[in-house]
Amino acid sequence: MTGIFQMEIKNRFALLRTAGGSRPAHLGTRAVVLGGIGGFIAIGALALLGASLAVTLLLGSFGASCVLLFGYPDAPFAQPANVFFGHLFCTIIGIAALQLLGPSPWALALAVGLAISVMMATRTVHPPAGSNPVIVFLGHAGWKFLLFPVVSGVVLLVLIAWIYNNATRKTRYPQYW
């Protein structure tokens, strides 16, 4: 009995094995520090500007967008079209699903799945934007949410990333528009 039990445990843990890859190389201290400073500047600027104009320019998924924009600016997911259209498409899908289907778990799940498919089909995948339908459903957001904070905030984020990354890095940002 003990031998069978041990084999069963071993078989269960075999499912946890990886494909054999290794963790990515460290980017270096300079890149790490610059990435953090970029995120600080971008979120700080949106928060301060939003407060001074009495509008909302921040969205929870923008923190994750900053990881890509400032930590990995050369990645396809960090390019302006991906950031802008990823957030735009996912938010439109979330609001439409909420309004057409109501605030049910199935409508939310459908919105997230459709958002992923639309980003993939349009080659505008930006993983942080995949959370926008969830944010829309949790906040019961309407169409005004599309302009403030989504479109206005993401345009400012990309503008800040463009200025900051070109001022602090040897390679140019963006890789493509």
N, C-alpha and C positions, 0 to 999 in steps of 0.2 A: 504494500500500500504506500509506503513512504517513497519508494522509487517512482511510482506512477505520479504521485503528488509533485515530486521534484521536477519530473519531466514536464508536467502540466505548467508549473510555474515558469520553467525555462522557456517553454513555447510561448507563453503569454508575454514575457519580457522580450522575446525575439521581435515582436511587433514594434518595439521601441527603437530598434536599430536605425541608424541613418543610412543614407545612400553612400556614405564613405567620403563625403567632402570635408573640407576643413573651413574653419572660420576665416573671414576675410582678413587681410593684412591690416595692421594699424595704420591709420591715415597720417599719423605724425602729429606732434604737439601743435604746430602752427595751424593745421587744418581744424583740429579739435577746438582750439581757442577761437579761431575765426568763425567757425560754425555757431558756437554758442553766442558770440557777440552779435552775429547777424540776426539770430532769432530774438535776442534781447532787444535789439534796435527795432526790428520789424513789429513785434508785438507791442512794445512800448509806444512806438509811433502811432499804431492803430488805436491803442487805448487812449492815449493823450488827445489825438485828433478827434476821435469819437466823442470823448468827454467835452472837449471845447466846442464842438458843433452840436452837441446834444443828439447824436445819432449813434446807432450801433454799427460798428465796423468790425467787430470780432465775432468769430464763430469757433466753436470748440475744435473743429477739424483744422483750423488755421495753424494751431500749434504743431500738428503733425506735418502740415505743408511746409512749415519752416525747417523741419528736420531735413526734408529733401532740398528745399531751395538754398539753404545755407550750409548744410552738412554734405550734400551730394549734388551740387549744382550741375554736374555733367551728366547725371543720370537722365534717361528719357522721361521718367516720371516727374522730373523737376523742370521740364521745359515749359515756357509760357503757354503754349496751346494746350498742353496736358493739364496744367494747373487751372487755367481759365475755363476751358470747356468741360473738364472733369467736374469742377464745382458747379458750373452752370447746368449741365445735363442732369447731374444727380439731384440737384435741388428742384429743378422743374419736374422731374419724375416723382420725387417725394411729395411735392405739393399737389400734383395732379392725382396721384394715388390716394392721398389723404382726402382730397375733396370729392373724388369720384367714388371711392370705395369705402370711405369712412375709416375711423381709427382702430381697425382690427389688426390682430397679429398677422393674419394672412395677407392683408393689404400692405403692411410694412415689409413683410418678407418678399412679396412680389416686387415692391419698389426697389429694394436693395438688389435683388437678382436682376431686374431689368436695368438698373443703373450700371451694374457691372458689365452686362452684355452690351449696352449702348457705348460705354467707354471703350470696350474692346473692339467693337465694330467700327468705331470712328477713329481708332488709334489715338485716343486722348485719355488713356488710363492715368489717373492720379489717385493712388490708393487712399489718401486721406479723404478725398471727396466721397468715397464709398460710404462714409458715415453720415453724409448729409441727409439722406432720407430718414435715418434714425433720429437725427436732430430735429428735422421737420415734424415728425410724428410726436416726439416727446414734447415739443413746444407748441403743437397745434398751429404751425406757421401758415400764413396765407401768402398771397402773391407779392405783397410788399416786401416780404423777407428776401425775395430774389434780388431786389436792388440794394436794400440795407439789411443785413450786412454782406450778402454773398458777392454780388458783382462789384460793388464799390470796394469792399475789403480785399477781394482777390486782385483787382487791378492795382491797388496800392501795394499789396504784397509783392507782386511781380515787378513793379516799378522800383521798389526798395531793393529787391534782389538784384535787379539789373544794375543799379548804381553801385550797390555795396560789393557785389561779386566782381565787377569790372575794376573797382578801386583797390581791391585787396588780393586779387589772384592774378597769376600769369596767364592762365587760359581765359578766353573770352566767354562771357555768358550773354545770351543763351547759345547753345549749340545750333539751334534752329528756332524759328518762330512758329 
